[in-house]
Amino acid sequence: MEKKIFDCVEMKREAQAILMAEYEARKNEFSSYVEFIHKTAATDPNILAFKEKISNRKI
């Protein structure tokens, strides 16, 4: 069997672990994990750029 170069499941787990660690360190700033995710996304330049890019696409 050929070894995978890119494992999307592992990448997702790592991203979630990083987010959870940041949330645990800052949980007193938010009422819930969902609020943390929404507020983090609203200020993340990469997410904002992605939203801008997809909002300008024509279907």
C-alpha positions in Angstrom: 0.0 0.0 0.0 1.3 3.5 -0.9 1.9 5.9 2.0 -0.3 8.9 2.0 1.5 12.2 1.6 -1.4 14.2 2.9 -3.8 13.0 5.6 -6.8 15.3 5.9 -8.1 13.6 9.0 -4.8 14.1 10.9 -4.7 17.7 9.7 -8.2 18.3 11.1 -7.3 16.7 14.4 -4.2 18.9 14.7 -6.2 22.0 13.9 -8.9 21.1 16.4 -6.3 20.5 19.1 -4.7 23.9 18.5 -8.1 25.6 18.7 -9.1 23.7 21.8 -5.8 24.6 23.5 -6.3 28.3 22.7 -9.8 28.1 23.9 -8.8 26.5 27.2 -6.2 29.3 27.7 -8.8 32.0 27.1 -12.1 30.4 28.1 -12.8 33.1 30.7 -13.2 35.6 27.8 -16.1 33.6 26.2 -19.4 32.2 27.3 -18.9 29.0 25.2 -16.6 27.3 22.7 -19.0 28.3 19.9 -18.7 32.0 20.8 -14.9 31.5 20.9 -15.0 30.0 17.3 -17.3 32.8 16.0 -15.2 35.6 17.5 -11.9 34.1 16.5 -13.2 33.6 12.9 -14.5 37.2 12.8 -11.0 38.5 13.5 -8.8 36.0 11.6 -7.3 37.6 8.5 -7.1 34.3 6.6 -10.8 33.5 7.3 -11.8 37.1 6.4 -9.9 36.9 3.1 -11.5 33.5 2.3 -15.0 34.9 3.0 -14.2 37.9 0.8 -13.0 35.6 -2.0 -16.0 33.4 -1.9 -18.5 36.2 -1.5 -17.2 37.8 -4.7 -17.6 34.6 -6.8 -20.3 34.4 -9.4 -22.2 31.2 -9.8 
